[in-house]
Amino acid sequence: MASSKLPDGELAFTYFPDNYRWSHGVLIALGGAPWGGAEIDEVHRIGLRLKNRVGDDAAWFQEWAGEAERLEKLGHASAAAGNSLTAASYLFRAAHYYHVGERFVQPKTDESQAAYRRGVDAFRKAAGLDPRRRVEHVEVPYEGTSLPGIIVHADAAPGRAAKGPVMLFLDGFDVTKEIQYFRGVPDLPARGVSCLILDGPGNGEAIRFRNLYLHHETERHAGAAFDFLAARPEFDAKRIGIMALSLGGYYAPRAASMDPRFACCISWGPEWDYHTKWQQRLARIERGEILSLSVPWQHLLWVFGVKTKEEAFKKLEGFKLDGVVQKMKCPYLLVHGEGDQQAPFEHAKHTIEACGSKQKELKVFTREEGGYHHCQVDNVSIGTTYMWDWAARVLMAGT
């Protein structure tokens, strides 16, 4: 009988063994495959073209953008031929590849901005060509301007109430609403829970095209999104939850702690003290250490609209959950990976212990079961099925 013992060493698919950031980027792309965001062969061909240029972020951008452009052209040609669903499949992948490729570009350039815009447009066109997706692009009023979002509507089903539950899904530090869609979002509406994916300040379109910089008072834009959702006839204001991933492990609990209207909260990854984390990170970089970062460290300056590390540290001072998360009252789920190289377990432990909610849970995915890396990037569905089942159970209770 074969042994069931797992082998020693790294179990996750590590395409570029000597480069964490690039391998993490490949996993982000591959992780979207179950929801139409990637084809393994396409990603592998990109990887083969990059094998001898590891660490060259300009090459990374060019290869991903080039593949995205190829698929984009196929998508438009399919649409012109009347093959709408085929066109949508090409354009969804193009959108994902454009954004996966653009993430590493710092500083941003006219070329990278144009590629990002093409990704946004490709996703929007794809959504319009595939009515099965039930996707609606919206603008959420926010402090004299608006924030772009994508509502993925719950599947219709006999017996469901006219007003249903909805989760607000905020970005992290360096992802976008389009990337987040391919992290399992379609499976949440299949459970009867709609989802609004929002590019908040410092993220996605909000910073690239609207100059809305990151700030620590997440309740400002989360509250605006709550008002927007509560005013919609298809959503129940008493069943609006909030979640976010990665740095969103700060965003979501901050918002739910400061705004008691949210019915539940999910942190897809912990973030206890982002200020101290970046002080430690940059000190280690200055010592010449190679860190497990998801994007170049200069991304930090860009999202805050500052020029120096000292200015960034000042902006980061408010990014702490101690003294905040104690105010939370709604049900709370924190999901973490045992082998997360970006967020230490202590952050998860401090957050869950300090949280004021009576109903709170810390789920840690282990090396044995998989999904043990940052935000389950090595097995997205193991994380999303757990979170979506929890959200549906909490938000659908009593219906």
KEFIVO-357749 format. One record per residue (C-alpha): residue number from 1; y, x negated, z. Coordinates in steps of 0.05 Angstrom, whole numbers, padded with zeros to 5 digits. Layout:
BEGIN
NUM | Y | X | Z
...
//
This chain:
BEGIN
1 | 00000 | 00000 | 00000
2 | 00069 | -00027 | -00019
3 | 00116 | -00044 | 00038
4 | 00175 | 00002 | 00049
5 | 00216 | -00053 | 00080
6 | 00281 | -00066 | 00043
7 | 00292 | -00136 | 00016
8 | 00342 | -00182 | 00048
9 | 00410 | -00193 | 00015
10 | 00459 | -00148 | -00020
11 | 00429 | -00082 | -00042
12 | 00488 | -00054 | -00080
13 | 00497 | -00065 | -00155
14 | 00542 | -00126 | -00157
15 | 00560 | -00138 | -00230
16 | 00603 | -00200 | -00217
17 | 00569 | -00233 | -00156
18 | 00627 | -00281 | -00143
19 | 00683 | -00230 | -00148
20 | 00685 | -00172 | -00099
21 | 00745 | -00138 | -00130
22 | 00717 | -00138 | -00201
23 | 00648 | -00115 | -00177
24 | 00681 | -00060 | -00136
25 | 00720 | -00039 | -00199
26 | 00656 | -00034 | -00239
27 | 00625 | 00009 | -00185
28 | 00685 | 00056 | -00186
29 | 00674 | 00065 | -00261
30 | 00599 | 00074 | -00256
31 | 00605 | 00120 | -00197
32 | 00640 | 00171 | -00241
33 | 00581 | 00177 | -00289
34 | 00548 | 00240 | -00257
35 | 00613 | 00278 | -00268
36 | 00629 | 00255 | -00338
37 | 00671 | 00194 | -00321
38 | 00627 | 00139 | -00350
39 | 00568 | 00120 | -00392
40 | 00527 | 00062 | -00365
41 | 00521 | 00028 | -00433
42 | 00596 | 00031 | -00445
43 | 00611 | 00000 | -00377
44 | 00558 | -00053 | -00388
45 | 00586 | -00072 | -00456
46 | 00655 | -00081 | -00424
47 | 00622 | -00123 | -00370
48 | 00587 | -00167 | -00421
49 | 00653 | -00181 | -00456
50 | 00683 | -00202 | -00389
51 | 00626 | -00245 | -00363
52 | 00660 | -00310 | -00383
53 | 00729 | -00288 | -00361
54 | 00717 | -00267 | -00289
55 | 00781 | -00263 | -00249
56 | 00826 | -00258 | -00311
57 | 00860 | -00191 | -00296
58 | 00895 | -00190 | -00363
59 | 00827 | -00193 | -00397
60 | 00801 | -00138 | -00350
61 | 00858 | -00093 | -00371
62 | 00850 | -00107 | -00445
63 | 00776 | -00093 | -00447
64 | 00778 | -00028 | -00407
65 | 00839 | -00004 | -00446
66 | 00806 | -00023 | -00512
67 | 00743 | 00017 | -00496
68 | 00786 | 00075 | -00472
69 | 00826 | 00075 | -00537
70 | 00761 | 00075 | -00578
71 | 00736 | 00136 | -00540
72 | 00804 | 00170 | -00543
73 | 00803 | 00165 | -00619
74 | 00733 | 00194 | -00622
75 | 00755 | 00250 | -00576
76 | 00815 | 00269 | -00619
77 | 00772 | 00266 | -00682
78 | 00720 | 00311 | -00650
79 | 00774 | 00360 | -00628
80 | 00802 | 00362 | -00699
81 | 00732 | 00378 | -00724
82 | 00726 | 00436 | -00677
83 | 00676 | 00403 | -00630
84 | 00714 | 00417 | -00565
85 | 00661 | 00399 | -00514
86 | 00644 | 00334 | -00549
87 | 00718 | 00318 | -00552
88 | 00725 | 00332 | -00478
89 | 00668 | 00286 | -00459
90 | 00699 | 00228 | -00498
91 | 00769 | 00241 | -00470
92 | 00746 | 00247 | -00397
93 | 00713 | 00178 | -00402
94 | 00775 | 00150 | -00437
95 | 00819 | 00175 | -00381
96 | 00775 | 00143 | -00328
97 | 00770 | 00076 | -00364
98 | 00845 | 00072 | -00376
99 | 00858 | 00080 | -00301
100 | 00802 | 00034 | -00279
101 | 00830 | -00019 | -00324
102 | 00903 | -00010 | -00305
103 | 00893 | -00016 | -00229
104 | 00893 | -00092 | -00227
105 | 00957 | -00102 | -00267
106 | 01012 | -00130 | -00222
107 | 01069 | -00129 | -00237
108 | 01063 | -00067 | -00280
109 | 01083 | -00076 | -00353
110 | 01105 | -00030 | -00409
111 | 01035 | -00038 | -00438
112 | 01000 | -00020 | -00373
113 | 01046 | 00039 | -00361
114 | 01032 | 00065 | -00431
115 | 00957 | 00058 | -00419
116 | 00963 | 00095 | -00353
117 | 01001 | 00152 | -00388
118 | 00947 | 00156 | -00441
119 | 00896 | 00164 | -00386
120 | 00935 | 00221 | -00355
121 | 00944 | 00255 | -00423
122 | 00871 | 00245 | -00443
123 | 00848 | 00278 | -00379
124 | 00895 | 00336 | -00388
125 | 00872 | 00347 | -00460
126 | 00799 | 00341 | -00440
127 | 00808 | 00393 | -00386
128 | 00838 | 00441 | -00435
129 | 00780 | 00432 | -00483
130 | 00725 | 00447 | -00431
131 | 00736 | 00514 | -00397
132 | 00674 | 00503 | -00354
133 | 00714 | 00454 | -00312
134 | 00764 | 00507 | -00287
135 | 00818 | 00453 | -00282
136 | 00892 | 00470 | -00275
137 | 00949 | 00420 | -00276
138 | 01005 | 00438 | -00227
139 | 01071 | 00412 | -00199
140 | 01079 | 00416 | -00123
141 | 01152 | 00423 | -00101
142 | 01171 | 00365 | -00057
143 | 01238 | 00345 | -00028
144 | 01280 | 00361 | -00089
145 | 01229 | 00339 | -00139
146 | 01154 | 00352 | -00149
147 | 01087 | 00319 | -00144
148 | 01034 | 00324 | -00199
149 | 00967 | 00353 | -00180
150 | 00902 | 00380 | -00207
151 | 00870 | 00443 | -00180
152 | 00796 | 00449 | -00192
153 | 00781 | 00522 | -00180
154 | 00719 | 00547 | -00143
155 | 00664 | 00577 | -00185
156 | 00665 | 00653 | -00187
157 | 00606 | 00685 | -00151
158 | 00586 | 00755 | -00131
159 | 00607 | 00773 | -00060
160 | 00660 | 00719 | -00052
161 | 00726 | 00741 | -00022
162 | 00787 | 00747 | -00067
163 | 00822 | 00693 | -00027
164 | 00780 | 00630 | -00019
165 | 00784 | 00563 | 00017
166 | 00814 | 00501 | -00013
167 | 00816 | 00427 | 00004
168 | 00877 | 00384 | -00008
169 | 00852 | 00316 | -00031
170 | 00903 | 00259 | -00026
171 | 00897 | 00191 | -00060
172 | 00884 | 00125 | -00023
173 | 00921 | 00059 | -00032
174 | 00906 | 00046 | -00104
175 | 00869 | 00104 | -00137
176 | 00894 | 00164 | -00176
177 | 00881 | 00238 | -00180
178 | 00843 | 00227 | -00245
179 | 00798 | 00174 | -00214
180 | 00787 | 00218 | -00154
181 | 00764 | 00276 | -00196
182 | 00705 | 00233 | -00218
183 | 00686 | 00219 | -00146
184 | 00645 | 00283 | -00142
185 | 00701 | 00334 | -00139
186 | 00668 | 00384 | -00187
187 | 00612 | 00392 | -00136
188 | 00659 | 00419 | -00083
189 | 00682 | 00481 | -00123
190 | 00608 | 00493 | -00139
191 | 00602 | 00506 | -00064
192 | 00658 | 00558 | -00065
193 | 00714 | 00512 | -00042
194 | 00771 | 00497 | -00090
195 | 00806 | 00429 | -00090
196 | 00877 | 00405 | -00103
197 | 00878 | 00331 | -00120
198 | 00949 | 00306 | -00110
199 | 00986 | 00243 | -00130
200 | 01028 | 00233 | -00067
201 | 01086 | 00183 | -00058
202 | 01062 | 00113 | -00074
203 | 01004 | 00137 | -00117
204 | 00988 | 00154 | -00189
205 | 01043 | 00187 | -00229
206 | 01087 | 00195 | -00168
207 | 01103 | 00121 | -00165
208 | 01091 | 00100 | -00238
209 | 01136 | 00153 | -00269
210 | 01177 | 00183 | -00213
211 | 01194 | 00124 | -00168
212 | 01168 | 00159 | -00106
213 | 01148 | 00103 | -00058
214 | 01096 | 00103 | -00004
215 | 01116 | 00124 | 00067
216 | 01078 | 00136 | 00131
217 | 01099 | 00209 | 00143
218 | 01042 | 00240 | 00104
219 | 01056 | 00308 | 00134
220 | 01117 | 00313 | 00090
221 | 01080 | 00318 | 00023
222 | 01017 | 00347 | 00054
223 | 01059 | 00402 | 00085
224 | 01092 | 00415 | 00018
225 | 01023 | 00421 | -00014
226 | 01001 | 00468 | 00042
227 | 01061 | 00513 | 00028
228 | 01045 | 00512 | -00047
229 | 00972 | 00530 | -00036
230 | 00987 | 00583 | 00016
231 | 01033 | 00618 | -00033
232 | 00979 | 00622 | -00086
233 | 00943 | 00690 | -00089
234 | 00873 | 00659 | -00096
235 | 00875 | 00617 | -00032
236 | 00868 | 00636 | 00041
237 | 00923 | 00603 | 00082
238 | 00878 | 00601 | 00142
239 | 00825 | 00561 | 00104
240 | 00864 | 00502 | 00075
241 | 00834 | 00435 | 00093
242 | 00856 | 00364 | 00079
243 | 00820 | 00300 | 00061
244 | 00834 | 00231 | 00032
245 | 00797 | 00167 | 00019
246 | 00806 | 00093 | 00037
247 | 00878 | 00087 | 00062
248 | 00872 | 00163 | 00063
249 | 00834 | 00151 | 00127
250 | 00905 | 00146 | 00155
251 | 00938 | 00198 | 00109
252 | 00892 | 00257 | 00124
253 | 00887 | 00252 | 00200
254 | 00962 | 00237 | 00205
255 | 00977 | 00301 | 00166
256 | 00927 | 00344 | 00204
257 | 00952 | 00317 | 00271
258 | 01025 | 00330 | 00255
259 | 01015 | 00397 | 00219
260 | 00968 | 00443 | 00258
261 | 00962 | 00492 | 00199
262 | 00905 | 00453 | 00167
263 | 00837 | 00484 | 00180
264 | 00798 | 00419 | 00178
265 | 00804 | 00345 | 00161
266 | 00760 | 00292 | 00129
267 | 00773 | 00218 | 00129
268 | 00733 | 00185 | 00073
269 | 00736 | 00117 | 00107
270 | 00774 | 00097 | 00170
271 | 00844 | 00067 | 00177
272 | 00867 | 00058 | 00249
273 | 00923 | 00006 | 00244
274 | 00944 | -00012 | 00174
275 | 01003 | -00053 | 00197
276 | 00960 | -00102 | 00236
277 | 00907 | -00104 | 00182
278 | 00957 | -00128 | 00130
279 | 00987 | -00179 | 00177
280 | 00918 | -00207 | 00186
281 | 00902 | -00203 | 00112
282 | 00963 | -00239 | 00088
283 | 00956 | -00293 | 00141
284 | 00885 | -00305 | 00116
285 | 00909 | -00307 | 00043
286 | 00961 | -00360 | 00063
287 | 00904 | -00401 | 00092
288 | 00870 | -00398 | 00024
289 | 00815 | -00349 | 00043
290 | 00786 | -00301 | -00008
291 | 00787 | -00230 | 00017
292 | 00750 | -00166 | -00001
293 | 00810 | -00129 | -00031
294 | 00805 | -00073 | -00082
295 | 00869 | -00094 | -00119
296 | 00915 | -00155 | -00119
297 | 00953 | -00160 | -00054
298 | 01020 | -00154 | -00091
299 | 01003 | -00080 | -00100
300 | 01028 | -00073 | -00028
301 | 01098 | -00093 | -00047
302 | 01099 | -00048 | -00108
303 | 01079 | 00016 | -00072
304 | 01134 | 00006 | -00022
305 | 01186 | -00016 | -00073
306 | 01201 | -00081 | -00036
307 | 01204 | -00155 | -00055
308 | 01178 | -00192 | 00007
309 | 01120 | -00189 | 00055
310 | 01170 | -00182 | 00112
311 | 01199 | -00119 | 00081
312 | 01128 | -00092 | 00072
313 | 01111 | -00105 | 00144
314 | 01172 | -00065 | 00165
315 | 01148 | -00007 | 00122
316 | 01078 | -00013 | 00151
317 | 01100 | -00005 | 00223
318 | 01089 | 00070 | 00223
319 | 01018 | 00066 | 00193
320 | 00982 | 00071 | 00260
321 | 00941 | 00130 | 00285
322 | 00944 | 00114 | 00359
323 | 00990 | 00165 | 00392
324 | 00982 | 00211 | 00331
325 | 00909 | 00229 | 00322
326 | 00905 | 00251 | 00395
327 | 00945 | 00312 | 00373
328 | 00893 | 00336 | 00323
329 | 00859 | 00403 | 00340
330 | 00822 | 00422 | 00276
331 | 00749 | 00403 | 00261
332 | 00747 | 00330 | 00239
333 | 00696 | 00289 | 00199
334 | 00702 | 00214 | 00191
335 | 00655 | 00182 | 00140
336 | 00643 | 00107 | 00141
337 | 00596 | 00056 | 00110
338 | 00559 | 00006 | 00154
339 | 00574 | -00051 | 00105
340 | 00646 | -00033 | 00090
341 | 00681 | -00099 | 00074
342 | 00751 | -00069 | 00073
343 | 00751 | -00027 | 00137
344 | 00717 | -00052 | 00201
345 | 00674 | -00006 | 00243
346 | 00723 | -00014 | 00301
347 | 00774 | 00027 | 00261
348 | 00724 | 00084 | 00256
349 | 00705 | 00078 | 00329
350 | 00778 | 00078 | 00354
351 | 00796 | 00137 | 00309
352 | 00739 | 00182 | 00328
353 | 00745 | 00167 | 00402
354 | 00821 | 00179 | 00403
355 | 00818 | 00243 | 00360
356 | 00839 | 00304 | 00401
357 | 00794 | 00353 | 00363
358 | 00737 | 00385 | 00402
359 | 00695 | 00388 | 00339
360 | 00692 | 00318 | 00311
361 | 00638 | 00276 | 00278
362 | 00630 | 00205 | 00256
363 | 00579 | 00196 | 00200
364 | 00560 | 00123 | 00185
365 | 00517 | 00110 | 00124
366 | 00470 | 00053 | 00137
367 | 00443 | -00003 | 00094
368 | 00375 | 00031 | 00095
369 | 00399 | 00098 | 00067
370 | 00452 | 00071 | 00019
371 | 00525 | 00088 | 00010
372 | 00540 | 00033 | 00060
373 | 00599 | 00003 | 00024
374 | 00672 | 00023 | 00024
375 | 00678 | 00098 | 00013
376 | 00605 | 00099 | -00011
377 | 00626 | 00064 | -00076
378 | 00553 | 00041 | -00082
379 | 00527 | 00113 | -00079
380 | 00583 | 00164 | -00087
381 | 00539 | 00226 | -00085
382 | 00508 | 00210 | -00018
383 | 00578 | 00212 | 00012
384 | 00605 | 00271 | -00026
385 | 00545 | 00316 | -00014
386 | 00552 | 00303 | 00061
387 | 00626 | 00317 | 00060
388 | 00623 | 00377 | 00014
389 | 00568 | 00410 | 00055
390 | 00609 | 00399 | 00118
391 | 00673 | 00426 | 00087
392 | 00638 | 00487 | 00059
393 | 00605 | 00501 | 00126
394 | 00671 | 00496 | 00164
395 | 00715 | 00532 | 00114
396 | 00665 | 00586 | 00094
397 | 00646 | 00603 | 00166
398 | 00649 | 00677 | 00179
399 | 00655 | 00697 | 00105
//
